Amino acid sequence: MAGFNLLGRTGSLLHRALDAESLRFQVRAHNLANVNTPGYKRQDVEFETYLTAELDRRGSIGMKRTHPRHLTGQNNGAAPRIVTDNRTTMRLDGNNVDIEQEMVALTETAVRYQVLAEQLTGKLRQLRTVISERIS
């Protein structure tokens, strides 16, 4: 069924956070690949700010149900966004990528992704346990 989320709100949040960290990893790798490109401006991913604002505004991340028989869906208002840092310049050629800062950020991103993946795996394990107990 389209829009049916077995993992609930927590699973949905974990899934969206994993997507954001995956995108963040790609953007950081792109920054590193362009460390010597004149005029290149580093990019980053904003997600947490948008997610917090969405949760504060709605109190949840689900879409508004206009009929009791509608399935709950997922609101993409808190989607990760790539932003470019045009405010700083590290070198005379206009490039602002600091390789050490990017390497640290890449490591942090990998660790966050691993933690989120483990949390989602735990959520799936709980669901599997509930299903197997229901069947037996």
N, CA, C and O atoms as a GROMACS GRO file, in nm:
protein
  544
    1MET      N    1   0.084  -0.119   0.000
    1MET     CA    2   0.000   0.000   0.000
    1MET      C    3   0.088   0.124   0.000
    1MET      O    4   0.176   0.139   0.085
    2ALA      N    5   0.065   0.212  -0.093
    2ALA     CA    6   0.143   0.334  -0.099
    2ALA      C    7   0.110   0.422   0.021
    2ALA      O    8  -0.006   0.438   0.059
    3GLY      N    9   0.214   0.479   0.081
    3GLY     CA   10   0.194   0.569   0.194
    3GLY      C   11   0.182   0.499   0.329
    3GLY      O   12   0.176   0.567   0.431
    4PHE      N   13   0.178   0.367   0.332
    4PHE     CA   14   0.163   0.295   0.457
    4PHE      C   15   0.300   0.278   0.520
    4PHE      O   16   0.390   0.222   0.458
    5ASN      N   17   0.316   0.326   0.643
    5ASN     CA   18   0.446   0.324   0.709
    5ASN      C   19   0.440   0.233   0.831
    5ASN      O   20   0.386   0.272   0.935
    6LEU      N   21   0.495   0.113   0.818
    6LEU     CA   22   0.494   0.017   0.929
    6LEU      C   23   0.580   0.061   1.046
    6LEU      O   24   0.555   0.020   1.159
    7LEU      N   25   0.680   0.143   1.020
    7LEU     CA   26   0.772   0.183   1.126
    7LEU      C   27   0.723   0.302   1.206
    7LEU      O   28   0.786   0.340   1.305
    8GLY      N   29   0.614   0.362   1.166
    8GLY     CA   30   0.559   0.474   1.240
    8GLY      C   31   0.643   0.600   1.229
    8GLY      O   32   0.730   0.612   1.143
    9ARG      N   33   0.614   0.693   1.317
    9ARG     CA   34   0.678   0.824   1.313
    9ARG      C   35   0.828   0.815   1.337
    9ARG      O   36   0.906   0.881   1.268
   10THR      N   37   0.870   0.734   1.434
   10THR     CA   38   1.013   0.720   1.464
   10THR      C   39   1.087   0.660   1.345
   10THR      O   40   1.193   0.709   1.308
   11GLY      N   41   1.032   0.556   1.286
   11GLY     CA   42   1.095   0.495   1.169
   11GLY      C   43   1.104   0.591   1.053
   11GLY      O   44   1.204   0.594   0.980
   12SER      N   45   1.001   0.670   1.035
   12SER     CA   46   1.000   0.770   0.928
   12SER      C   47   1.110   0.874   0.952
   12SER      O   48   1.181   0.912   0.859
   13LEU      N   49   1.122   0.920   1.075
   13LEU     CA   50   1.226   1.018   1.108
   13LEU      C   51   1.365   0.958   1.086
   13LEU      O   52   1.453   1.024   1.031
   14LEU      N   53   1.385   0.834   1.128
   14LEU     CA   54   1.514   0.768   1.109
   14LEU      C   55   1.546   0.753   0.961
   14LEU      O   56   1.660   0.776   0.919
   15HIS      N   57   1.447   0.715   0.883
   15HIS     CA   58   1.466   0.698   0.739
   15HIS      C   59   1.504   0.831   0.674
   15HIS      O   60   1.596   0.836   0.592
   16ARG      N   61   1.436   0.937   0.709
   16ARG     CA   62   1.465   1.068   0.653
   16ARG      C   63   1.601   1.119   0.697
   16ARG      O   64   1.673   1.181   0.618
   17ALA      N   65   1.638   1.091   0.821
   17ALA     CA   66   1.770   1.132   0.871
   17ALA      C   67   1.881   1.054   0.799
   17ALA      O   68   1.986   1.111   0.768
   18LEU      N   69   1.859   0.926   0.772
   18LEU     CA   70   1.956   0.847   0.695
   18LEU      C   71   1.973   0.904   0.554
   18LEU      O   72   2.085   0.914   0.504
   19ASP      N   73   1.863   0.940   0.492
   19ASP     CA   74   1.870   1.001   0.358
   19ASP      C   75   1.951   1.130   0.362
   19ASP      O   76   2.033   1.155   0.273
   20ALA      N   77   1.928   1.211   0.466
   20ALA     CA   78   2.000   1.338   0.478
   20ALA      C   79   2.149   1.314   0.499
   20ALA      O   80   2.232   1.383   0.440
   21GLU      N   81   2.184   1.216   0.583
   21GLU     CA   82   2.326   1.187   0.607
   21GLU      C   83   2.393   1.130   0.482
   21GLU      O   84   2.510   1.159   0.456
   22SER      N   85   2.321   1.051   0.406
   22SER     CA   86   2.374   0.998   0.282
   22SER      C   87   2.405   1.112   0.184
   22SER      O   88   2.511   1.115   0.122
   23LEU      N   89   2.312   1.204   0.171
   23LEU     CA   90   2.333   1.321   0.086
   23LEU      C   91   2.449   1.405   0.138
   23LEU      O   92   2.532   1.453   0.060
   24ARG      N   93   2.455   1.423   0.269
   24ARG     CA   94   2.563   1.500   0.331
   24ARG      C   95   2.699   1.436   0.300
   24ARG      O   96   2.795   1.507   0.272
   25PHE      N   97   2.707   1.304   0.305
   25PHE     CA   98   2.831   1.233   0.274
   25PHE      C   99   2.872   1.259   0.129
   25PHE      O  100   2.989   1.285   0.101
   26GLN      N  101   2.776   1.253   0.037
   26GLN     CA  102   2.804   1.278  -0.104
   26GLN      C  103   2.854   1.421  -0.126
   26GLN      O  104   2.947   1.444  -0.203
   27VAL      N  105   2.791   1.517  -0.059
   27VAL     CA  106   2.829   1.657  -0.074
   27VAL      C  107   2.970   1.681  -0.019
   27VAL      O  108   3.050   1.752  -0.081
   28ARG      N  109   3.000   1.622   0.095
   28ARG     CA  110   3.134   1.636   0.153
   28ARG      C  111   3.240   1.573   0.062
   28ARG      O  112   3.348   1.630   0.043
   29ALA      N  113   3.210   1.458   0.006
   29ALA     CA  114   3.303   1.393  -0.088
   29ALA      C  115   3.324   1.481  -0.211
   29ALA      O  116   3.435   1.491  -0.263
   30HIS      N  117   3.217   1.545  -0.257
   30HIS     CA  118   3.225   1.638  -0.370
   30HIS      C  119   3.314   1.757  -0.335
   30HIS      O  120   3.393   1.802  -0.418
   31ASN      N  121   3.301   1.808  -0.213
   31ASN     CA  122   3.386   1.918  -0.168
   31ASN      C  123   3.533   1.877  -0.174
   31ASN      O  124   3.617   1.951  -0.223
   32LEU      N  125   3.563   1.757  -0.122
   32LEU     CA  126   3.701   1.708  -0.122
   32LEU      C  127   3.753   1.691  -0.265
   32LEU      O  128   3.869   1.720  -0.293
   33ALA      N  129   3.668   1.643  -0.354
   33ALA     CA  130   3.710   1.623  -0.492
   33ALA      C  131   3.742   1.756  -0.561
   33ALA      O  132   3.816   1.759  -0.659
   34ASN      N  133   3.686   1.865  -0.510
   34ASN     CA  134   3.706   1.996  -0.571
   34ASN      C  135   3.798   2.087  -0.489
   34ASN      O  136   3.795   2.209  -0.505
   35VAL      N  137   3.878   2.028  -0.402
   35VAL     CA  138   3.965   2.107  -0.315
   35VAL      C  139   4.063   2.194  -0.395
   35VAL      O  140   4.105   2.299  -0.347
   36ASN      N  141   4.099   2.152  -0.514
   36ASN     CA  142   4.194   2.229  -0.595
   36ASN      C  143   4.129   2.299  -0.714
   36ASN      O  144   4.199   2.346  -0.804
   37THR      N  145   3.997   2.306  -0.716
   37THR     CA  146   3.927   2.371  -0.827
   37THR      C  147   3.915   2.520  -0.798
   37THR      O  148   3.849   2.558  -0.701
   38PRO      N  149   3.977   2.606  -0.879
   38PRO     CA  150   3.968   2.751  -0.857
   38PRO      C  151   3.823   2.798  -0.860
   38PRO      O  152   3.745   2.760  -0.948
   39GLY      N  153   3.788   2.881  -0.764
   39GLY     CA  154   3.654   2.939  -0.758
   39GLY      C  155   3.547   2.850  -0.699
   39GLY      O  156   3.433   2.894  -0.681
   40TYR      N  157   3.580   2.725  -0.669
   40TYR     CA  158   3.480   2.633  -0.612
   40TYR      C  159   3.443   2.678  -0.471
   40TYR      O  160   3.530   2.712  -0.391
   41LYS      N  161   3.315   2.677  -0.442
   41LYS     CA  162   3.264   2.710  -0.309
   41LYS      C  163   3.208   2.584  -0.247
   41LYS      O  164   3.128   2.513  -0.308
   42ARG      N  165   3.251   2.557  -0.124
   42ARG     CA  166   3.208   2.436  -0.055
   42ARG      C  167   3.057   2.436  -0.035
   42ARG      O  168   2.994   2.542  -0.028
   43GLN      N  169   3.002   2.318  -0.027
   43GLN     CA  170   2.859   2.301  -0.006
   43GLN      C  171   2.837   2.221   0.122
   43GLN      O  172   2.926   2.151   0.170
   44ASP      N  173   2.718   2.234   0.174
   44ASP     CA  174   2.679   2.159   0.293
   44ASP      C  175   2.532   2.122   0.278
   44ASP      O  176   2.464   2.168   0.187
   45VAL      N  177   2.485   2.040   0.369
   45VAL     CA  178   2.345   1.997   0.368
   45VAL      C  179   2.278   2.047   0.494
   45VAL      O  180   2.326   2.024   0.605
   46GLU      N  181   2.167   2.115   0.478
   46GLU     CA  182   2.085   2.158   0.591
   46GLU      C  183   1.964   2.066   0.598
   46GLU      O  184   1.893   2.046   0.499
   47PHE      N  185   1.943   2.010   0.714
   47PHE     CA  186   1.829   1.921   0.732
   47PHE      C  187   1.766   1.942   0.869
   47PHE      O  188   1.645   1.959   0.880
   48GLU      N  189   1.848   1.941   0.972
   48GLU     CA  190   1.798   1.945   1.108
   48GLU      C  191   1.715   2.070   1.136
   48GLU      O  192   1.613   2.062   1.204
   49THR      N  193   1.758   2.184   1.084
   49THR     CA  194   1.685   2.310   1.104
   49THR      C  195   1.545   2.302   1.044
   49THR      O  196   1.447   2.343   1.105
   50TYR      N  197   1.538   2.248   0.921
   50TYR     CA  198   1.409   2.237   0.853
   50TYR      C  199   1.318   2.135   0.923
   50TYR      O  200   1.198   2.156   0.935
   51LEU      N  201   1.378   2.025   0.967
   51LEU     CA  202   1.301   1.923   1.037
   51LEU      C  203   1.245   1.978   1.168
   51LEU      O  204   1.127   1.956   1.199
   52THR      N  205   1.327   2.048   1.244
   52THR     CA  206   1.281   2.107   1.370
   52THR      C  207   1.168   2.206   1.346
   52THR      O  208   1.068   2.206   1.418
   53ALA      N  209   1.184   2.290   1.246
   53ALA     CA  210   1.078   2.388   1.214
   53ALA      C  211   0.950   2.318   1.173
   53ALA      O  212   0.841   2.360   1.212
   54GLU      N  213   0.962   2.212   1.094
   54GLU     CA  214   0.844   2.137   1.050
   54GLU      C  215   0.774   2.071   1.168
   54GLU      O  216   0.651   2.073   1.177
   55LEU      N  217   0.852   2.013   1.258
   55LEU     CA  218   0.793   1.948   1.376
   55LEU      C  219   0.729   2.051   1.468
   55LEU      O  220   0.621   2.026   1.523
   56ASP      N  221   0.793   2.166   1.485
   56ASP     CA  222   0.735   2.272   1.568
   56ASP      C  223   0.605   2.325   1.509
   56ASP      O  224   0.509   2.352   1.581
   57ARG      N  225   0.604   2.339   1.377
   57ARG     CA  226   0.487   2.396   1.309
   57ARG      C  227   0.368   2.300   1.311
   57ARG      O  228   0.254   2.343   1.331
   58ARG      N  229   0.393   2.172   1.289
   58ARG     CA  230   0.284   2.075   1.276
   58ARG      C  231   0.265   1.987   1.398
   58ARG      O  232   0.158   1.932   1.419
   59GLY      N  233   0.369   1.975   1.477
   59GLY     CA  234   0.361   1.884   1.591
   59GLY      C  235   0.388   1.740   1.551
   59GLY      O  236   0.399   1.652   1.637
   60SER      N  237   0.398   1.714   1.421
   60SER     CA  238   0.431   1.581   1.369
   60SER      C  239   0.478   1.600   1.226
   60SER      O  240   0.478   1.711   1.174
   61ILE      N  241   0.519   1.490   1.164
   61ILE     CA  242   0.562   1.502   1.025
   61ILE      C  243   0.461   1.442   0.928
   61ILE      O  244   0.485   1.439   0.808
   62GLY      N  245   0.350   1.394   0.978
   62GLY     CA  246   0.250   1.332   0.891
   62GLY      C  247   0.170   1.436   0.815
   62GLY      O  248   0.162   1.552   0.856
   63MET      N  249   0.112   1.395   0.704
   63MET     CA  250   0.027   1.484   0.626
   63MET      C  251  -0.110   1.492   0.692
   63MET      O  252  -0.151   1.400   0.763
   64LYS      N  253  -0.178   1.600   0.667
   64LYS     CA  254  -0.312   1.616   0.722
   64LYS      C  255  -0.407   1.520   0.654
   64LYS      O  256  -0.411   1.510   0.531
   65ARG      N  257  -0.484   1.449   0.736
   65ARG     CA  258  -0.584   1.356   0.683
   65ARG      C  259  -0.717   1.428   0.674
   65ARG      O  260  -0.766   1.483   0.773
   66THR      N  261  -0.776   1.427   0.555
   66THR     CA  262  -0.903   1.495   0.535
   66THR      C  263  -1.022   1.401   0.544
   66THR      O  264  -1.137   1.445   0.539
   67HIS      N  265  -0.993   1.271   0.556
   67HIS     CA  266  -1.098   1.171   0.567
   67HIS      C  267  -1.045   1.058   0.655
   67HIS      O  268  -0.928   1.020   0.642
   68PRO      N  269  -1.127   1.003   0.744
   68PRO     CA  270  -1.079   0.899   0.836
   68PRO      C  271  -1.023   0.774   0.767
   68PRO      O  272  -0.942   0.703   0.826
   69ARG      N  273  -1.064   0.748   0.644
   69ARG     CA  274  -1.016   0.629   0.575
   69ARG      C  275  -0.888   0.653   0.495
   69ARG      O  276  -0.833   0.559   0.437
   70HIS      N  277  -0.840   0.777   0.492
   70HIS     CA  278  -0.714   0.805   0.423
   70HIS      C  279  -0.598   0.750   0.503
   70HIS      O  280  -0.598   0.754   0.626
   71LEU      N  281  -0.498   0.698   0.433
   71LEU     CA  282  -0.376   0.654   0.499
   71LEU      C  283  -0.291   0.776   0.532
   71LEU      O  284  -0.296   0.877   0.463
   72THR      N  285  -0.215   0.764   0.639
   72THR     CA  286  -0.125   0.874   0.671
   72THR      C  287  -0.008   0.867   0.575
   72THR      O  288   0.042   0.760   0.542
   73GLY      N  289   0.036   0.983   0.532
   73GLY     CA  290   0.147   0.992   0.438
   73GLY      C  291   0.266   1.060   0.501
   73GLY      O  292   0.271   1.078   0.622
   74GLN      N  293   0.360   1.096   0.418
   74GLN     CA  294   0.481   1.158   0.467
   74GLN      C  295   0.492   1.295   0.402
   74GLN      O  296   0.477   1.309   0.281
   75ASN      N  297   0.518   1.396   0.484
   75ASN     CA  298   0.534   1.531   0.436
   75ASN      C  299   0.681   1.554   0.404
   75ASN      O  300   0.766   1.529   0.489
   76ASN      N  301   0.711   1.601   0.286
   76ASN     CA  302   0.850   1.622   0.247
   76ASN      C  303   0.895   1.765   0.271
   76ASN      O  304   0.994   1.808   0.212
   77GLY      N  305   0.825   1.841   0.356
   77GLY     CA  306   0.864   1.977   0.386
   77GLY      C  307   0.999   1.987   0.455
   77GLY      O  308   1.064   2.091   0.448
   78ALA      N  309   1.042   1.881   0.519
   78ALA     CA  310   1.169   1.881   0.590
   78ALA      C  311   1.274   1.803   0.512
   78ALA      O  312   1.354   1.730   0.571
   79ALA      N  313   1.273   1.819   0.382
   79ALA     CA  314   1.371   1.749   0.299
   79ALA      C  315   1.507   1.815   0.313
   79ALA      O  316   1.516   1.936   0.332
   80PRO      N  317   1.613   1.737   0.304
   80PRO     CA  318   1.747   1.796   0.310
   80PRO      C  319   1.772   1.888   0.192
   80PRO      O  320   1.726   1.862   0.081
   81ARG      N  321   1.844   1.995   0.216
   81ARG     CA  322   1.873   2.094   0.112
   81ARG      C  323   2.023   2.119   0.105
   81ARG      O  324   2.089   2.131   0.208
   82ILE      N  325   2.076   2.126  -0.016
   82ILE     CA  326   2.217   2.157  -0.035
   82ILE      C  327   2.231   2.309  -0.040
   82ILE      O  328   2.161   2.377  -0.115
   83VAL      N  329   2.322   2.360   0.041
   83VAL     CA  330   2.348   2.504   0.045
   83VAL      C  331   2.496   2.529   0.014
   83VAL      O  332   2.582   2.449   0.050
   84THR      N  333   2.524   2.640  -0.052
   84THR     CA  334   2.660   2.677  -0.089
   84THR      C  335   2.709   2.788   0.002
   84THR      O  336   2.637   2.884   0.029
   85ASP      N  337   2.832   2.774   0.050
   85ASP     CA  338   2.894   2.875   0.137
   85ASP      C  339   2.966   2.977   0.050
   85ASP      O  340   3.081   2.958   0.011
   86ASN      N  341   2.897   3.085   0.021
   86ASN     CA  342   2.955   3.193  -0.060
   86ASN      C  343   3.018   3.303   0.025
   86ASN      O  344   3.072   3.399  -0.029
   87ARG      N  345   3.011   3.290   0.156
   87ARG     CA  346   3.058   3.396   0.246
   87ARG      C  347   3.208   3.393   0.271
   87ARG      O  348   3.267   3.497   0.301
   88THR      N  349   3.270   3.276   0.259
   88THR     CA  350   3.411   3.266   0.294
   88THR      C  351   3.497   3.234   0.172
   88THR      O  352   3.448   3.182   0.071
   89THR      N  353   3.626   3.266   0.183
   89THR     CA  354   3.724   3.231   0.081
   89THR      C  355   3.851   3.190   0.154
   89THR      O  356   3.904   3.266   0.235
   90MET      N  357   3.901   3.071   0.125
   90MET     CA  358   4.021   3.020   0.190
   90MET      C  359   4.148   3.061   0.115
   90MET      O  360   4.253   3.080   0.176
   91ARG      N  361   4.136   3.077  -0.016
   91ARG     CA  362   4.255   3.102  -0.098
   91ARG      C  363   4.231   3.216  -0.194
   91ARG      O  364   4.118   3.262  -0.213
   92LEU      N  365   4.339   3.262  -0.255
   92LEU     CA  366   4.330   3.372  -0.352
   92LEU      C  367   4.250   3.334  -0.476
   92LEU      O  368   4.193   3.422  -0.541
   93ASP      N  369   4.246   3.205  -0.510
   93ASP     CA  370   4.172   3.164  -0.630
   93ASP      C  371   4.022   3.153  -0.605
   93ASP      O  372   3.947   3.114  -0.695
   94GLY      N  373   3.975   3.188  -0.484
   94GLY     CA  374   3.833   3.189  -0.454
   94GLY      C  375   3.778   3.060  -0.395
   94GLY      O  376   3.663   3.056  -0.354
   95ASN      N  377   3.857   2.955  -0.390
   95ASN     CA  378   3.814   2.827  -0.334
   95ASN      C  379   3.809   2.840  -0.181
   95ASN      O  380   3.898   2.900  -0.121
   96ASN      N  381   3.707   2.784  -0.119
   96ASN     CA  382   3.694   2.793   0.027
   96ASN      C  383   3.687   2.656   0.095
   96ASN      O  384   3.633   2.645   0.205
   97VAL      N  385   3.740   2.553   0.032
   97VAL     CA  386   3.739   2.418   0.091
   97VAL      C  387   3.862   2.402   0.179
   97VAL      O  388   3.976   2.416   0.133
   98ASP      N  389   3.839   2.374   0.306
   98ASP     CA  390   3.946   2.343   0.401
   98ASP      C  391   3.949   2.190   0.413
   98ASP      O  392   3.858   2.130   0.469
   99ILE      N  393   4.054   2.128   0.361
   99ILE     CA  394   4.060   1.982   0.354
   99ILE      C  395   4.051   1.917   0.491
   99ILE      O  396   3.986   1.813   0.506
  100GLU      N  397   4.114   1.976   0.592
  100GLU     CA  398   4.108   1.918   0.727
  100GLU      C  399   3.967   1.925   0.783
  100GLU      O  400   3.918   1.828   0.842
  101GLN      N  401   3.901   2.038   0.766
  101GLN     CA  402   3.763   2.054   0.814
  101GLN      C  403   3.670   1.956   0.742
  101GLN      O  404   3.581   1.899   0.805
  102GLU      N  405   3.689   1.937   0.614
  102GLU     CA  406   3.604   1.846   0.537
  102GLU      C  407   3.626   1.701   0.579
  102GLU      O  408   3.531   1.623   0.586
  103MET      N  409   3.751   1.664   0.607
  103MET     CA  410   3.780   1.527   0.651
  103MET      C  411   3.714   1.497   0.786
  103MET      O  412   3.659   1.389   0.806
  104VAL      N  413   3.722   1.593   0.878
  104VAL     CA  414   3.657   1.576   1.008
  104VAL      C  415   3.506   1.565   0.990
  104VAL      O  416   3.442   1.478   1.049
  105ALA      N  417   3.449   1.653   0.909
  105ALA     CA  418   3.305   1.652   0.884
  105ALA      C  419   3.262   1.522   0.816
  105ALA      O  420   3.154   1.470   0.847
  106LEU      N  421   3.343   1.470   0.725
  106LEU     CA  422   3.312   1.345   0.657
  106LEU      C  423   3.309   1.229   0.758
  106LEU      O  424   3.222   1.142   0.750
  107THR      N  425   3.403   1.228   0.850
  107THR     CA  426   3.407   1.125   0.954
  107THR      C  427   3.285   1.136   1.045
  107THR      O  428   3.224   1.034   1.078
  108GLU      N  429   3.250   1.257   1.085
  108GLU     CA  430   3.132   1.277   1.170
  108GLU      C  431   3.006   1.228   1.099
  108GLU      O  432   2.920   1.166   1.160
  109THR      N  433   2.996   1.256   0.972
  109THR     CA  434   2.881   1.214   0.893
  109THR      C  435   2.872   1.062   0.888
  109THR      O  436   2.763   1.006   0.904
  110ALA      N  437   2.984   0.996   0.867
  110ALA     CA  438   2.986   0.849   0.862
  110ALA      C  439   2.943   0.789   0.997
  110ALA      O  440   2.869   0.691   1.000
  111VAL      N  441   2.988   0.848   1.106
  111VAL     CA  442   2.950   0.799   1.239
  111VAL      C  443   2.801   0.820   1.263
  111VAL      O  444   2.733   0.730   1.313
  112ARG      N  445   2.750   0.939   1.230
  112ARG     CA  446   2.606   0.964   1.247
  112ARG      C  447   2.523   0.867   1.164
  112ARG      O  448   2.421   0.817   1.211
  113TYR      N  449   2.566   0.841   1.041
  113TYR     CA  450   2.494   0.748   0.955
  113TYR      C  451   2.490   0.609   1.019
  113TYR      O  452   2.385   0.544   1.021
  114GLN      N  453   2.604   0.564   1.071
  114GLN     CA  454   2.610   0.433   1.134
  114GLN      C  455   2.517   0.424   1.255
  114GLN      O  456   2.449   0.323   1.273
  115VAL      N  457   2.515   0.527   1.337
  115VAL     CA  458   2.428   0.528   1.455
  115VAL      C  459   2.281   0.524   1.413
  115VAL      O  460   2.202   0.449   1.470
  116LEU      N  461   2.244   0.604   1.314
  116LEU     CA  462   2.106   0.605   1.265
  116LEU      C  463   2.068   0.470   1.206
  116LEU      O  464   1.957   0.421   1.228
  117ALA      N  465   2.159   0.410   1.131
  117ALA     CA  466   2.132   0.278   1.072
  117ALA      C  467   2.110   0.173   1.180
  117ALA      O  468   2.022   0.088   1.168
  118GLU      N  469   2.189   0.179   1.286
  118GLU     CA  470   2.172   0.085   1.397
  118GLU      C  471   2.038   0.107   1.468
  118GLU      O  472   1.973   0.010   1.508
  119GLN      N  473   1.996   0.232   1.482
  119GLN     CA  474   1.867   0.260   1.544
  119GLN      C  475   1.753   0.209   1.457
  119GLN      O  476   1.656   0.152   1.509
  120LEU      N  477   1.763   0.227   1.327
  120LEU     CA  478   1.659   0.179   1.236
  120LEU      C  479   1.656   0.026   1.236
  120LEU      O  480   1.549  -0.034   1.230
  121THR      N  481   1.772  -0.036   1.241
  121THR     CA  482   1.779  -0.182   1.249
  121THR      C  483   1.710  -0.232   1.376
  121THR      O  484   1.639  -0.332   1.372
  122GLY      N  485   1.731  -0.163   1.488
  122GLY     CA  486   1.664  -0.199   1.612
  122GLY      C  487   1.514  -0.187   1.601
  122GLY      O  488   1.440  -0.272   1.652
  123LYS      N  489   1.468  -0.082   1.534
  123LYS     CA  490   1.325  -0.063   1.512
  123LYS      C  491   1.268  -0.177   1.427
  123LYS      O  492   1.160  -0.227   1.455
  124LEU      N  493   1.342  -0.216   1.323
  124LEU     CA  494   1.297  -0.328   1.239
  124LEU      C  495   1.296  -0.458   1.317
  124LEU      O  496   1.207  -0.541   1.298
  125ARG      N  497   1.394  -0.477   1.403
  125ARG     CA  498   1.400  -0.598   1.487
  125ARG      C  499   1.276  -0.604   1.578
  125ARG      O  500   1.216  -0.710   1.595
  126GLN      N  501   1.239  -0.491   1.636
  126GLN     CA  502   1.119  -0.486   1.720
  126GLN      C  503   0.995  -0.524   1.640
  126GLN      O  504   0.912  -0.602   1.687
  127LEU      N  505   0.984  -0.471   1.520
  127LEU     CA  506   0.869  -0.500   1.435
  127LEU      C  507   0.866  -0.649   1.399
  127LEU      O  508   0.760  -0.711   1.401
  128ARG      N  509   0.981  -0.705   1.368
  128ARG     CA  510   0.990  -0.847   1.335
  128ARG      C  511   0.947  -0.932   1.454
  128ARG      O  512   0.879  -1.032   1.437
  129THR      N  513   0.987  -0.893   1.575
  129THR     CA  514   0.948  -0.966   1.696
  129THR      C  515   0.798  -0.962   1.715
  129THR      O  516   0.736  -1.064   1.746
  130VAL      N  517   0.739  -0.845   1.698
  130VAL     CA  518   0.594  -0.831   1.713
  130VAL      C  519   0.521  -0.917   1.611
  130VAL      O  520   0.424  -0.984   1.644
  131ILE      N  521   0.568  -0.915   1.488
  131ILE     CA  522   0.502  -0.994   1.382
  131ILE      C  523   0.514  -1.142   1.412
  131ILE      O  524   0.417  -1.216   1.398
  132SER      N  525   0.634  -1.188   1.451
  132SER     CA  526   0.651  -1.332   1.477
  132SER      C  527   0.570  -1.377   1.598
  132SER      O  528   0.523  -1.490   1.600
  133GLU      N  529   0.552  -1.292   1.698
  133GLU     CA  530   0.469  -1.328   1.814
  133GLU      C  531   0.322  -1.331   1.776
  133GLU      O  532   0.246  -1.412   1.828
  134ARG      N  533   0.283  -1.242   1.683
  134ARG     CA  534   0.143  -1.241   1.638
  134ARG      C  535   0.109  -1.367   1.559
  134ARG      O  536  -0.002  -1.420   1.568
  135ILE      N  537   0.206  -1.414   1.482
  135ILE     CA  538   0.182  -1.530   1.395
  135ILE      C  539   0.179  -1.658   1.478
  135ILE      O  540   0.098  -1.747   1.450
  136SER      N  541   0.264  -1.669   1.579
  136SER     CA  542   0.270  -1.794   1.654
  136SER      C  543   0.164  -1.807   1.760
  136SER      O  544   0.159  -1.908   1.830
   0.00000   0.00000   0.00000
